[in-house]
Amino acid sequence: MTTHQHHNSAHDHAEHHHEHDHSHDEHAGHDHGSCSGHGHSHGFGHSHTHEPQNFGAAFAIGILLNTAYVGAEALWGVWAHSMSLLADAGHNLSDVLGLGAAWLAQHLAKRAPSARFTYGLRRSTILAALTNACILLLVTGAIVWEAVLRLFSHQAVEGNVVTWVALIGIAINGGTALLFLRGASSDMNIRGAFMHMAADAVMALAVVIAGLLISFTGYAIIDPIVSLIVSASIVLGTWSLLRGSLELALDAVPANIDSTLVEKTLLSLPGVGGLHHLHIWPMSTTETAMTVHLVHDTGSGISSDALIAEAGTIMRQKFGIAHPTFQVETGTSACDARAAGC
């Protein structure tokens, strides 16, 4: 078990309570007692009561299929002089990177913390997402540049090849999405992989339409136009990934958590007379941590242990904050919110 140290050691006048949520049910209710004025209780809520489903085989199959398809689609795109195929290959590269990041996140979530990495390696999932976004924007920029040049070169395109290759893409992307259908409703990480692959199957359909239009009309200019449309969709999706991963890397409050509502909820709890220094930040792309100073109303009849237990349960169940840390203070020993190091 690890202990989170977020505050200056000068706070020896106050009680620090740490409420941790883990997947190890066999330790539920474990109490370490108190030591040096610090009481640590480990609570276990429903959000991590069950081990996440293992989709290792699904990730492996999806990555292998999509990697092979990216290589084949790129080669066919060059042979058929099709920028729409090359653009779609670039987008399918994002599938491989996205699946890899999701698999990495699932793996790292199970890594135990160490003496040096006391939170484990969870944050590497954020760095991986940020790196993937930057690479995808660079690759897409190159595709857009080539597509613009093709708008004026009117190079012949093999429409039939474009159609058949994109049809294979629909089968691969759609089949990969089905591998994650079982966990899409219960695991946010798996849901992201499912939605990514399902959306790409629809995008491959746009390339099929381009191939058919070229075959029937003979207008090769349709190919770079479709590639630009596909590239635009990649940029839109990647921009969201870039912005989101950058915000997480900068310890922004996760988008699915309303910090104002968290504060109001804590203030509404019996025994809470006030709070300050509320901080909420992502530990990984799937886990959230929180620290807060709670001023305990000793006249409420609610013990500090009961207050911590209720607050921790609500933070996990209502907001999905799996690692809340509470510093409980009384009116006479409350840390001055304006003081340095408080």
Beta strands, then each sheet from edge to edge (+ up, - down):
strand 1: 15-18
strand 2: 31-35
strand 3: 38-41
strand 4: 272-282
strand 5: 288-296
strand 6: 323-329
sheet 1: 1+ 6- 5- 4+
sheet 2: 2+ 3-
end
